[in-house]
Amino acid sequence: MNSSLLAVHTKVAGRVRFRLKPRPSAPGLWSWLGAETRRLPGINAVRTNTVTGSLLVFFDPTEDLPDITARIK
């Protein structure tokens, strides 16, 4: 997948919302993306939204946001 991952909301500790540009249209791809992201170290939960093209990631607040972003990319 050749997309850009943009952090659009980072104000809450331990939570970040990413937008994917361009937004993938295949629902199966979103399921896969959520499942693979959940498997990463430090990630507690993930929610995907196919309508908005966003990925909401809940992570250990002691983790560094740039490290979390790099793992997801």
Phi and psi in degrees as a GROMACS rama.xvg file:
@    title "Ramachandran Plot"
@    xaxis  label "Phi"
@    yaxis  label "Psi"
@TYPE xy
-108.24  76.8395  ASN-2
-124.721  159.776  SER-3
-97.6803  137.269  SER-4
-105.325  113.89  LEU-5
-113.201  122.401  LEU-6
-77.1493  117.69  ALA-7
-109.062  -16.1912  VAL-8
-145.605  115.894  HIS-9
-131.472  13.7059  THR-10
-71.1036  -29.4496  LYS-11
-91.9122  126.87  VAL-12
-61.516  131.434  ALA-13
82.4698  11.7124  GLY-14
-146.064  137.633  ARG-15
-144.707  141.011  VAL-16
-109.659  125.664  ARG-17
-108.404  149.449  PHE-18
-115.836  141.231  ARG-19
-102.003  127.6  LEU-20
-123.438  123.347  LYS-21
-72.7615  157.478  PRO-22
-75.5909  121.451  ARG-23
-63.5579  141.296  PRO-24
-99.2694  -15.1279  SER-25
-81.4683  119.714  ALA-26
-58.9451  -35.3145  PRO-27
-62.0793  -34.5871  GLY-28
-65.8574  -38.7756  LEU-29
-65.9536  -40.3888  TRP-30
-61.7724  -45.4241  SER-31
-61.7969  -45.699  TRP-32
-60.0985  -44.5936  LEU-33
-63.1821  -44.7919  GLY-34
-64.3792  -44.3262  ALA-35
-67.3713  -36.9588  GLU-36
-66.6377  -39.5045  THR-37
-60.2309  -27.6647  ARG-38
-78.2799  -11.0926  ARG-39
-74.0029  146.831  LEU-40
-61.2834  137.516  PRO-41
86.5842  -8.38849  GLY-42
-91.2716  127.174  ILE-43
-95.6197  -38.8385  ASN-44
-160.017  158.205  ALA-45
-141.49  139.918  VAL-46
-127.804  133.445  ARG-47
-110.57  150.213  THR-48
-133.781  108.052  ASN-49
-71.3527  -24.7965  THR-50
-71.954  -45.7387  VAL-51
-91.5691  -13.7541  THR-52
72.497  35.7028  GLY-53
-117.212  157.002  SER-54
-128.585  112.092  LEU-55
-98.0031  120.758  LEU-56
-118.548  126.312  VAL-57
-103.785  127.01  PHE-58
-137.528  167.416  PHE-59
-60.0302  118.982  ASP-60
-63.7601  -12.9818  PRO-61
-81.0294  -11.2239  THR-62
-76.861  152.977  GLU-63
-86.8216  130.475  ASP-64
-57.2261  -43.8288  LEU-65
-59.3061  -34.0793  PRO-66
-68.2138  -42.6214  ASP-67
-61.733  -45.4801  ILE-68
-60.1686  -43.555  THR-69
-63.5416  -39.2289  ALA-70
-62.7885  -42.4215  ARG-71
-68.7528  -41.0092  ILE-72
